[in-house]
Amino acid sequence: MDFDYAPKTKDLQQRLLKFMDEYIYPAEKDYAAELLANTAAGKRWTPLETIEKLKPKAQAAGLWNLFLPVDSAEASGYHGAGLTNQEYAPLAEIMGAVPWASEVFNCSAPDTGNMETIARYGSAELKDRWLKPLLEGKIRSAFAMTEPEVASSDATNICTRIERQGDEYVINGHKWWISGAGDPRCAVYITMGKTDPEAARHSQQSMIIIPADAKGIRIVRPLNVMGYDDAPHGHMEMYFENVRVPVGNILLGEGRGFEIAQGRLGPGRIHHCMRLIGLAERALQLMCKRASSRTAFGKTVAQQTVTQERIAEARCKIDMARLLT
Ligand SMILES: Cc1cc2nc3c(=O)[nH]c(=O)nc-3n(C[C@H](O)[C@H](O)[C@H](O)COP(=O)(O)OP(=O)(O)OC[C@H]3O[C@@H](n4cnc5c(N)ncnc54)[C@H](O)[C@@H]3O)c2cc1C
């Protein structure tokens, strides 16, 4: 069996690695300094110029929208790099080495999953209104599913209401952990909620497009993960209060939320896993460099068997994660 990467993946890997060396790693200090300066100036949630000025370079290098799978690209009429998810996975790993890098290539969550969802399940009108500017990197988006009141890992519990009234849907719900909702460029939400609480368990939920400037959206606060707020991206608590959108904003049709979730979350989780594997590889690399350059008790730390065991264990765990993904 041939487990080697496809030639187009290998070519993109080389180009992406070169771009990371030339532009991303050298900009890590700028990113940190800009975030620090923005925070001091009371602008913690302002998008960073460090990322924005690299985007045209990534576009010019043909390293843009690499995530958009061939079938979604065909369904939407737009073009990505023409890769399958399997072919894209090693590229997500390369970008993952720096947590903010994937946005430079328009390959960051939750926009990738949202673009794929609109490409697969949106009407021509919705694609024109939302997918086009998202693929061009002109706007950002968020995915609003999780709710504080219910165990949201079981999405049948999600209880935001999406009720039809004439030619509109009225949405009421309380959400949290909504990544990207605090970004001033976030122009659109894909929201999950119940259109029919009496229907069969997996036919109660639907997904709907809500413009971020719709009346009745209230952002409450950013949440912390182990003390980090992930600014300027962030994960927000928010309310939808009597928000009204046209009936055409429903994706695929009432009661089909789970069908969409299957299509959206699968690839999204693989992208997250591969990016994290990329980050773990980088951490291991840094550990090896440090252990080789530091001397304790007459030999380098790398020569101490306890360190060798730790490095070997880390190597095995990363490869186990890669196999599981
Ligand atoms: C950084 C971050 C970003 C996020 N971004 C978004 C976002 O953009 N949009 C969004 O909608 N949500 C987002 N989430 C929320 C995330 O999807 C939920 O936290 C997750 O689905 C779990 O739901 P819950 O928090 O309600 O936990 P619960 O469902 O209450 O789960 C509680 C516990 O039950 C365990 N558990 C659940 N199911 C099983 C099972 N089958 N077997 C064994 N144990 C189980 C879990 O491990 C957990 O410990 C984000 C979360 C984080 C941390």
The ligand as a MOL file (V3000), in Angstrom:
LIG
                    3D

  0  0  0     0  0            999 V3000
M  V30 BEGIN CTAB
M  V30 COUNTS 53 58 0 0 0
M  V30 BEGIN ATOM
M  V30 1 C -11.8300 26.9950 23.1620 0
M  V30 2 C -13.2440 26.5830 22.8800 0
M  V30 3 C -13.8770 27.0510 21.7450 0
M  V30 4 C -15.1910 26.6910 21.4640 0
M  V30 5 N -15.8030 27.2120 20.3530 0
M  V30 6 C -17.1110 26.9690 20.1450 0
M  V30 7 C -17.8080 27.6130 19.0610 0
M  V30 8 O -17.2220 28.3770 18.2780 0
M  V30 9 N -19.1360 27.3790 18.9250 0
M  V30 10 C -19.8170 26.5530 19.7610 0
M  V30 11 O -21.0120 26.3910 19.5650 0
M  V30 12 N -19.1920 25.9300 20.7970 0
M  V30 13 C -17.8580 26.1210 21.0120 0
M  V30 14 N -17.2180 25.5170 22.0760 0
M  V30 15 C -17.9770 24.6870 22.9880 0
M  V30 16 C -17.7480 23.1990 22.8310 0
M  V30 17 O -18.2040 22.7490 21.5870 0
M  V30 18 C -18.4530 22.5320 24.0070 0
M  V30 19 O -17.7780 22.9060 25.1780 0
M  V30 20 C -18.5080 21.0290 23.8880 0
M  V30 21 O -19.3710 20.6650 22.8430 0
M  V30 22 C -18.9860 20.3650 25.1890 0
M  V30 23 O -20.1980 20.8500 25.5930 0
M  V30 24 P -20.4090 21.3810 27.0990 0
M  V30 25 O -19.3590 22.4240 27.3760 0
M  V30 26 O -21.8390 21.8060 27.2370 0
M  V30 27 O -20.0630 20.1490 28.0270 0
M  V30 28 P -21.0800 19.0230 28.4970 0
M  V30 29 O -21.8760 18.5470 27.3390 0
M  V30 30 O -21.8170 19.5480 29.6850 0
M  V30 31 O -20.0740 17.9050 28.9050 0
M  V30 32 C -19.6430 17.7750 30.2490 0
M  V30 33 C -18.7080 16.6120 30.3930 0
M  V30 34 O -19.2790 15.4160 29.8520 0
M  V30 35 C -18.2960 14.6980 29.1170 0
M  V30 36 N -18.9570 13.9500 28.0290 0
M  V30 37 C -19.7560 14.4530 27.0980 0
M  V30 38 N -20.1610 13.4770 26.2600 0
M  V30 39 C -19.5880 12.3310 26.6580 0
M  V30 40 C -19.6340 10.9790 26.1990 0
M  V30 41 N -20.3360 10.6330 25.1200 0
M  V30 42 N -18.9010 10.0660 26.8960 0
M  V30 43 C -18.1910 10.4080 27.9840 0
M  V30 44 N -18.1340 11.6710 28.4510 0
M  V30 45 C -18.8300 12.6170 27.8100 0
M  V30 46 C -17.3780 15.7600 28.5880 0
M  V30 47 O -16.0660 15.2650 28.3840 0
M  V30 48 C -17.3770 16.7970 29.7020 0
M  V30 49 O -16.3680 16.5370 30.6240 0
M  V30 50 C -15.8940 25.8330 22.3560 0
M  V30 51 C -15.2520 25.3410 23.4940 0
M  V30 52 C -13.9530 25.7200 23.7590 0
M  V30 53 C -13.2940 25.2000 25.0120 0
M  V30 END ATOM
M  V30 BEGIN BOND
M  V30 1 1 1 2
M  V30 2 1 2 3
M  V30 3 2 2 52
M  V30 4 2 3 4
M  V30 5 1 4 5
M  V30 6 1 4 50
M  V30 7 2 5 6
M  V30 8 1 6 7
M  V30 9 1 6 13
M  V30 10 2 7 8
M  V30 11 1 7 9
M  V30 12 1 9 10
M  V30 13 2 10 11
M  V30 14 1 10 12
M  V30 15 2 12 13
M  V30 16 1 13 14
M  V30 17 1 14 15
M  V30 18 1 14 50
M  V30 19 1 15 16
M  V30 20 1 16 17
M  V30 21 1 16 18
M  V30 22 1 18 19
M  V30 23 1 18 20
M  V30 24 1 20 21
M  V30 25 1 20 22
M  V30 26 1 22 23
M  V30 27 1 23 24
M  V30 28 2 24 25
M  V30 29 1 24 26
M  V30 30 1 24 27
M  V30 31 1 27 28
M  V30 32 2 28 29
M  V30 33 1 28 30
M  V30 34 1 28 31
M  V30 35 1 31 32
M  V30 36 1 32 33
M  V30 37 1 33 34
M  V30 38 1 33 48
M  V30 39 1 34 35
M  V30 40 1 35 36
M  V30 41 1 35 46
M  V30 42 1 36 37
M  V30 43 1 36 45
M  V30 44 2 37 38
M  V30 45 1 38 39
M  V30 46 1 39 40
M  V30 47 2 39 45
M  V30 48 1 40 41
M  V30 49 2 40 42
M  V30 50 1 42 43
M  V30 51 2 43 44
M  V30 52 1 44 45
M  V30 53 1 46 47
M  V30 54 1 46 48
M  V30 55 1 48 49
M  V30 56 2 50 51
M  V30 57 1 51 52
M  V30 58 1 52 53
M  V30 END BOND
M  V30 END CTAB
M  END
